Amino acid sequence: RAGFDSGPIVGSVVGTTYKKYTLFGNTVNTASRMESTGVPGSVQCTKRAAELLAKEQRGIGQEFTVEERGEVQVKGRGGGTTLFFK
């Protein structure tokens, strides 16, 4: 299973001994929740990400479809409509 969202993020190198590049922000947290509440073998996304894909798919020549999953309780966010990306 996988999940994604779309929105602003911040990236930074963290650590002094073992440095690593990390992403921060609400978008990253929401994408993680899309993955953790997903169904095995599926890709779940937020309504915001699905709307962006629908707008952009005309320019890239690919057909993407989304199927509404319905209301899902997401930890720390409450309920929200999610979709399966196909």
FIBAGU-240397 format. One record per atom (N, C-alpha, C): atom name; x, y, z; residue in three letters. Coordinates in nm, 2 decimals. Example, Ala and Ser with C-alpha at 12.3 -4.5 7.8 and 13.67 -1.06 7.14 Angstrom:
 atom      x      y      z res
    N   1.32  -0.57   0.78 ALA
   CA   1.23  -0.45   0.78 ALA
    C   1.32  -0.33   0.78 ALA
    N   1.28  -0.22   0.71 SER
   CA   1.37  -0.11   0.71 SER
    C   1.29   0.00   0.79 SER
REM end
This chain:
 atom      x      y      z res
    N   0.08  -0.12   0.00 ARG
   CA   0.00   0.00   0.00 ARG
    C   0.09   0.12   0.00 ARG
    N   0.03   0.23  -0.05 ALA
   CA   0.11   0.36  -0.06 ALA
    C   0.01   0.47  -0.04 ALA
    N   0.05   0.59  -0.01 GLY
   CA  -0.03   0.70   0.00 GLY
    C   0.04   0.83  -0.04 GLY
    N  -0.04   0.93  -0.09 PHE
   CA   0.03   1.06  -0.12 PHE
    C  -0.07   1.17  -0.10 PHE
    N  -0.01   1.29  -0.09 ASP
   CA  -0.09   1.42  -0.08 ASP
    C  -0.01   1.52  -0.16 ASP
    N  -0.06   1.64  -0.17 SER
   CA   0.00   1.75  -0.24 SER
    C  -0.01   1.87  -0.16 SER
    N   0.10   1.95  -0.15 GLY
   CA   0.10   2.07  -0.07 GLY
    C   0.24   2.11  -0.04 GLY
    N   0.25   2.21   0.05 PRO
   CA   0.39   2.27   0.08 PRO
    C   0.46   2.17   0.18 PRO
    N   0.59   2.17   0.16 ILE
   CA   0.68   2.09   0.25 ILE
    C   0.81   2.17   0.27 ILE
    N   0.89   2.13   0.37 VAL
   CA   1.02   2.19   0.40 VAL
    C   1.11   2.07   0.41 VAL
    N   1.23   2.09   0.34 GLY
   CA   1.33   1.99   0.35 GLY
    C   1.46   2.04   0.42 GLY
    N   1.53   1.96   0.49 SER
   CA   1.65   2.00   0.56 SER
    C   1.74   1.88   0.59 SER
    N   1.87   1.91   0.60 VAL
   CA   1.96   1.81   0.65 VAL
    C   1.96   1.82   0.80 VAL
    N   1.95   1.71   0.87 VAL
   CA   1.94   1.70   1.01 VAL
    C   2.05   1.61   1.06 VAL
    N   2.09   1.63   1.19 GLY
   CA   2.19   1.54   1.25 GLY
    C   2.33   1.60   1.24 GLY
    N   2.42   1.56   1.34 THR
   CA   2.56   1.61   1.34 THR
    C   2.65   1.49   1.31 THR
    N   2.62   1.38   1.36 THR
   CA   2.71   1.26   1.34 THR
    C   2.66   1.19   1.21 THR
    N   2.53   1.15   1.21 TYR
   CA   2.48   1.08   1.09 TYR
    C   2.38   1.18   1.02 TYR
    N   2.42   1.25   0.93 LYS
   CA   2.34   1.35   0.86 LYS
    C   2.24   1.28   0.76 LYS
    N   2.12   1.33   0.76 LYS
   CA   2.02   1.28   0.66 LYS
    C   1.93   1.39   0.62 LYS
    N   1.88   1.38   0.50 TYR
   CA   1.79   1.47   0.44 TYR
    C   1.64   1.43   0.48 TYR
    N   1.57   1.52   0.54 THR
   CA   1.44   1.49   0.59 THR
    C   1.34   1.59   0.54 THR
    N   1.21   1.55   0.52 LEU
   CA   1.10   1.64   0.48 LEU
    C   1.01   1.66   0.60 LEU
    N   0.96   1.78   0.62 PHE
   CA   0.87   1.81   0.72 PHE
    C   0.75   1.88   0.67 PHE
    N   0.64   1.87   0.74 GLY
   CA   0.52   1.95   0.71 GLY
    C   0.39   1.87   0.72 GLY
    N   0.28   1.94   0.72 ASN
   CA   0.15   1.88   0.72 ASN
    C   0.13   1.78   0.60 ASN
    N   0.18   1.82   0.49 THR
   CA   0.16   1.74   0.37 THR
    C   0.23   1.60   0.38 THR
    N   0.35   1.60   0.44 VAL
   CA   0.42   1.48   0.47 VAL
    C   0.35   1.39   0.57 VAL
    N   0.30   1.45   0.67 ASN
   CA   0.22   1.38   0.77 ASN
    C   0.09   1.32   0.71 ASN
    N   0.02   1.40   0.63 THR
   CA  -0.10   1.35   0.57 THR
    C  -0.07   1.23   0.47 THR
    N   0.03   1.25   0.40 ALA
   CA   0.07   1.14   0.30 ALA
    C   0.10   1.01   0.38 ALA
    N   0.17   1.02   0.49 SER
   CA   0.19   0.91   0.58 SER
    C   0.07   0.84   0.63 SER
    N  -0.03   0.93   0.67 ARG
   CA  -0.16   0.88   0.71 ARG
    C  -0.24   0.81   0.60 ARG
    N  -0.22   0.86   0.48 MET
   CA  -0.29   0.79   0.36 MET
    C  -0.23   0.65   0.34 MET
    N  -0.10   0.64   0.37 GLU
   CA  -0.04   0.50   0.35 GLU
    C  -0.09   0.41   0.47 GLU
    N  -0.08   0.46   0.59 SER
   CA  -0.11   0.38   0.70 SER
    C  -0.26   0.34   0.71 SER
    N  -0.35   0.42   0.66 THR
   CA  -0.49   0.38   0.66 THR
    C  -0.54   0.32   0.53 THR
    N  -0.44   0.29   0.44 GLY
   CA  -0.48   0.23   0.31 GLY
    C  -0.51   0.09   0.32 GLY
    N  -0.54   0.03   0.20 VAL
   CA  -0.57  -0.11   0.18 VAL
    C  -0.45  -0.17   0.11 VAL
    N  -0.41  -0.29   0.16 PRO
   CA  -0.30  -0.36   0.09 PRO
    C  -0.32  -0.37  -0.06 PRO
    N  -0.22  -0.34  -0.14 GLY
   CA  -0.23  -0.34  -0.29 GLY
    C  -0.29  -0.22  -0.35 GLY
    N  -0.31  -0.11  -0.27 SER
   CA  -0.38   0.01  -0.33 SER
    C  -0.29   0.13  -0.30 SER
    N  -0.32   0.24  -0.38 VAL
   CA  -0.26   0.37  -0.35 VAL
    C  -0.37   0.46  -0.32 VAL
    N  -0.37   0.52  -0.20 GLN
   CA  -0.47   0.61  -0.15 GLN
    C  -0.42   0.75  -0.15 GLN
    N  -0.51   0.84  -0.19 CYS
   CA  -0.46   0.98  -0.19 CYS
    C  -0.57   1.07  -0.13 CYS
    N  -0.54   1.19  -0.10 THR
   CA  -0.63   1.29  -0.05 THR
    C  -0.71   1.35  -0.17 THR
    N  -0.82   1.41  -0.14 LYS
   CA  -0.90   1.48  -0.24 LYS
    C  -0.82   1.59  -0.31 LYS
    N  -0.74   1.66  -0.23 ARG
   CA  -0.66   1.77  -0.28 ARG
    C  -0.57   1.72  -0.39 ARG
    N  -0.50   1.61  -0.36 ALA
   CA  -0.41   1.55  -0.46 ALA
    C  -0.48   1.50  -0.58 ALA
    N  -0.59   1.44  -0.56 ALA
   CA  -0.67   1.39  -0.68 ALA
    C  -0.72   1.50  -0.77 ALA
    N  -0.76   1.61  -0.71 GLU
   CA  -0.80   1.73  -0.79 GLU
    C  -0.68   1.79  -0.87 GLU
    N  -0.57   1.79  -0.81 LEU
   CA  -0.45   1.84  -0.88 LEU
    C  -0.41   1.74  -1.00 LEU
    N  -0.42   1.61  -0.97 LEU
   CA  -0.39   1.52  -1.08 LEU
    C  -0.49   1.53  -1.20 LEU
    N  -0.62   1.55  -1.16 ALA
   CA  -0.72   1.57  -1.27 ALA
    C  -0.69   1.69  -1.35 ALA
    N  -0.64   1.80  -1.29 LYS
   CA  -0.61   1.92  -1.37 LYS
    C  -0.49   1.90  -1.45 LYS
    N  -0.39   1.83  -1.40 GLU
   CA  -0.26   1.82  -1.47 GLU
    C  -0.25   1.70  -1.57 GLU
    N  -0.34   1.60  -1.56 GLN
   CA  -0.32   1.49  -1.65 GLN
    C  -0.34   1.52  -1.80 GLN
    N  -0.41   1.62  -1.83 ARG
   CA  -0.43   1.66  -1.97 ARG
    C  -0.30   1.69  -2.04 ARG
    N  -0.21   1.76  -1.96 GLY
   CA  -0.08   1.80  -2.02 GLY
    C   0.02   1.69  -2.03 GLY
    N   0.01   1.58  -1.96 ILE
   CA   0.11   1.48  -1.97 ILE
    C   0.07   1.35  -2.05 ILE
    N  -0.05   1.35  -2.10 GLY
   CA  -0.09   1.25  -2.19 GLY
    C  -0.12   1.11  -2.13 GLY
    N  -0.14   1.11  -2.00 GLN
   CA  -0.17   0.99  -1.92 GLN
    C  -0.31   1.00  -1.87 GLN
    N  -0.37   0.88  -1.86 GLU
   CA  -0.50   0.88  -1.80 GLU
    C  -0.49   0.82  -1.66 GLU
    N  -0.53   0.89  -1.56 PHE
   CA  -0.53   0.84  -1.43 PHE
    C  -0.68   0.84  -1.38 PHE
    N  -0.72   0.74  -1.31 THR
   CA  -0.85   0.74  -1.26 THR
    C  -0.84   0.73  -1.10 THR
    N  -0.94   0.79  -1.04 VAL
   CA  -0.95   0.78  -0.90 VAL
    C  -1.09   0.72  -0.86 VAL
    N  -1.10   0.65  -0.76 GLU
   CA  -1.22   0.59  -0.71 GLU
    C  -1.24   0.64  -0.57 GLU
    N  -1.36   0.70  -0.54 GLU
   CA  -1.38   0.75  -0.40 GLU
    C  -1.39   0.63  -0.30 GLU
    N  -1.31   0.64  -0.20 ARG
   CA  -1.32   0.54  -0.09 ARG
    C  -1.43   0.58   0.01 ARG
    N  -1.45   0.70   0.03 GLY
   CA  -1.54   0.75   0.12 GLY
    C  -1.48   0.81   0.24 GLY
    N  -1.55   0.83   0.35 GLU
   CA  -1.50   0.89   0.47 GLU
    C  -1.41   0.80   0.55 GLU
    N  -1.29   0.84   0.58 VAL
   CA  -1.20   0.76   0.66 VAL
    C  -1.15   0.84   0.78 VAL
    N  -1.15   0.78   0.89 GLN
   CA  -1.10   0.85   1.01 GLN
    C  -0.95   0.84   1.01 GLN
    N  -0.89   0.96   1.01 VAL
   CA  -0.74   0.97   1.00 VAL
    C  -0.69   1.02   1.13 VAL
    N  -0.60   0.95   1.20 LYS
   CA  -0.54   0.99   1.33 LYS
    C  -0.49   1.13   1.32 LYS
    N  -0.53   1.21   1.42 GLY
   CA  -0.48   1.35   1.43 GLY
    C  -0.55   1.44   1.33 GLY
    N  -0.64   1.39   1.24 ARG
   CA  -0.70   1.48   1.14 ARG
    C  -0.85   1.47   1.15 ARG
    N  -0.91   1.37   1.21 GLY
   CA  -1.05   1.35   1.20 GLY
    C  -1.09   1.28   1.08 GLY
    N  -1.22   1.29   1.04 GLY
   CA  -1.26   1.23   0.92 GLY
    C  -1.23   1.31   0.79 GLY
    N  -1.22   1.24   0.68 GLY
   CA  -1.20   1.31   0.55 GLY
    C  -1.22   1.21   0.44 GLY
    N  -1.25   1.27   0.33 THR
   CA  -1.28   1.19   0.21 THR
    C  -1.14   1.15   0.14 THR
    N  -1.12   1.02   0.12 THR
   CA  -1.00   0.98   0.05 THR
    C  -1.04   0.90  -0.08 THR
    N  -0.94   0.89  -0.17 LEU
   CA  -0.97   0.82  -0.29 LEU
    C  -0.86   0.72  -0.32 LEU
    N  -0.89   0.62  -0.40 PHE
   CA  -0.79   0.53  -0.45 PHE
    C  -0.75   0.57  -0.59 PHE
    N  -0.62   0.58  -0.60 PHE
   CA  -0.55   0.62  -0.73 PHE
    C  -0.53   0.49  -0.81 PHE
    N  -0.57   0.50  -0.94 LYS
   CA  -0.56   0.38  -1.02 LYS
    C  -0.49   0.41  -1.15 LYS
REM end
